[in-house]
Amino acid sequence: RHDALRLRVAHREDGWRQHYAARDGAALLPLAIAPAPLADDAALAAYAATLQAGLDPVHGPAARAGYVPHGPAGAPELIVVAHHLVVDVASWRILLADLDACYGAARRGEAPPAAPRTTSYRRWNDMLAATAGARDTERGFWETMLAATPRDADDTLGVPGRVDALDSVRLVFDAALTGQLTGALNRVHDTRTQELLLAALAHAWGRWTSGAALRLDVEGHGRQVPAGVDADLSQTVGWFTCVYPLRIESGGDWDASISRVKTLLRAVPDGGVGFGVLARHGALVDAHPRAVSWNYLGTAADGDAGALPELGARVAGGLPDGRAPGDPVLHPLAIDAAIAAGALSIRFAYSGARRDAAAPPDIGRLAALTDDAIRSLCHHLVARLDALPAAPQPSAPPLPGGEQLRPAELDALLLDLTDTE
């Protein structure tokens, strides 16, 4: 039922274009069976990499699976790989839940469960394109976000390099501090975790660049349904990720910084999906990406959070970066934040080349300044929190008429709360 697995790309005179392969009866998720047990994790990773290398977004398949006996006891493992052109993080939840349900039905000798048909990926693309004419009121906001000034420090990072030149620095915060950032500290300014993290990052960037604004490309989940559009994406597989620009000024105390970032993020129209629509249809001119990208996944990529009851298994997590070593990167600096096993980690991945002969930027220092900023922000908010009255115990009155949230509404709410890709 997931037509996105039939998506292919073809190179034409005007660039790469996506299309659906014909329904020719070929398996959309072909299964390979390892010829012999794999002794250890290294052998398992190598086999997974082989599966991944066999993905072909031009001719197919765009997704594959492998059954592997693993370890001394030959414990069965199932590896599923898919090209990012056909899935996003939310798609994995949908695909694996379907796989689990179908496996359970097969064990019981039953037909696969009927699955709801939600808005198709193709139909969603058409729906978004149709909103272009109604988005003129967004242009002023996006033009402000695109604006550059002589004080901006984009050239500090140089031009984007290649995957094989990536150098990474990772920050990891313990469960206690992570719990503060995702929990009680948000009471002080009625914030979300991403707003606190971006306030800290903008503060660190300002110190690193002597006061420059932080200009970045933000990845959003892209499943925000605009008002007036009748769409349900709760069970739709595809790569919905949207990318939109933000400009965050640095400076001021923590309360002012947090308020500024919160106000800015909540002013983003329709979760950012409109920026790409306007740029695609010529209403906005965006000459090149920002030097920095930001992607906050929340807990969406946490493999430990995904239980598959019918299979009697848990999602083990993702594979390493599957990009080819010679592939170009889009941004000299990519900053990714995620929560796994209760711990927040932030990765700074740099692959840039300076236009002049200057030494490369000290990304390690930027990471250290970000670490300092997050801890300082938390210390400030803890003090503010202690001065607040105790939070009232939430009540749960029934919705008017006893109505319940529809699955699509609940799914959209959860995506907004996690700010996932």
Secondary structure, DSSP 8 states (H G I E B T S, - for coil): --GGGGEEEEEETTEEEEEE----S--SS-EEE-SS-B-SHHHHHHHHHHHHHT--TTTS-SEEEEEEEETTTTEEEEEEEE-TTT--HHHHHHHHHHHHHHHHHHHTT-----------HHHHHHHHHHTGGG-GGGHHHHHHHH---TT--GGGG-EE-BGGG-EEEEEE--HHHHHHHHTTTHHHHT--HHHHHHHHHHHHHHHHTTS--EEEEEEE------TT-----TT--S---EEEEEEE---S-HHHHHHHHHHHHHTSGGGGHHHHHHHHTTSS---S--SEEEEEEETTT-GGG-EETTTTEE-----S--S-TT-B-SSSEEEEEEEETTEEEEEEEE-EE-SSS-----HHHHHHHHHHHHHHHHHHHHHHHHTS-----------GGG----HHHHHHHHHHHHT--
